Amino acid sequence: QVQLVESGGGLVQAGGSLRLSCATSESIFSFEKMGWYRQAPGKQRELVTTITRGGIIHYADSVKGRFTISRDNADNTVYLEMNSLKLEDTAVYYCGSSRYGVNYWGQGTQVTVSS
């Protein structure tokens, strides 16, 4: 059973930084794509950033230049470095992965940006 475990969320002031981690129970290369998604209160879950097995990265326009996705192959971990955080970045952040048409999700980690 695939497990994705996020960590690193918390409370941060606007303009600050946080780094989220997503540890997987399997090799990150077993997935066609991995990424980060977020869901703010009253809103639908939205894509933040993804990275394919081949290393192609996509960012939502709202986070370009502020967020960076990276991965550690040896530790089977994907990271999300978040800088210049804004109030509107407040959300539950989910790690997601996909392969063979199946999506997997972590339990989510709360990120709260305060003024």
N, C-alpha and C positions, 0 to 999 in steps of 0.2 A: 504494500500500500504506500503510495507516494505521500510523503509528508513535507510540508513547507512551514518553517517556523520563523516568523518575523520577530525582530527585536530592535530596540533603539529609539522607540518613540518617546514622547514626553512633552513637557511644556517649555516653550522657548519664546523669547521676546522677538518682536518684529525686527528683521535685519540680522537675526542670528542664524546659527547653523545646527543641523542635526545629521547624523548618519544612521540610516536604517540598514539592517542586515536581514538576509533571508537564507537560512540554512536548509538545504534539501537532503532528503534521505537517499537520493540517488545522484549519480553523476549529472552535473548540469548539462553535459553534452548529450544526455539521453533525451533531452527536450528539444523540440524544434525552435521554441521561443520561450524566453522568460521575461518577466517584466514586473513593473509596479503600477498599481491602480489605486485610486482613492475614491472615497465616498464621503461627501460632506452631509451634514444633517439636512434631510428634506430633498436631497438631490440623488441623481442616479450615479452609479459607479462609473468613473471615467478613467481612461488610460492616461498614465503619466509618462511612462517610458518603457520601451521594450528593447531587448537585444536578442538577435537570432543566434542559432548555433554557430553560424559563420561569422558572427561579430558585427552584423549590421545593426545599427542603433537608430531608434526613432524616439523623438521627444514631442510631447504636446507643446503647442506654441506657448502656452501659459508658463512653462517651466524652462524653456530654452535659455541657455546662458546662465541659469541658476542651479539646475539640478544635473547630476552626473551619475549615470549607471556604470557599474563596473562588476567584474566577477573574479573570483579566486577559484581557479579550476581544482587546485589541490584540496581545498577545503569545501568544495561544492557549495559555495556561498556567493550570493549576488548582493551587491550593495547599492544603496541610493544615497549619494551625498547631496544634501540640500543646503544651499547657501542663500543669503539674502531673502530669508523667509518672510512671507507676507501674511496678513491676517487671513486672506482667502485661501491660503494653503492648509488651513485647519481642516482636518478630515481623519477618517480611519484609512490607513494605508495598508493595502493588501499586496502580497507577493502572489504572482500567478505564473503558471507554466502550462505548456500545451504540447501534445504529441499525439499523432494519429487521430486527430479530431477530438481529443478529450482534454478538457481544461481542469487544472488543479489549482486550489486556492489555499492560502494560509489563513490563520484565524484573524489576522489584522492587528495593527498596532496604532494606537491613537497618537496623532500629532496635533498639538494645540499651540497656535501662535497668538501671543498676547501683545497688546499695544503698550 
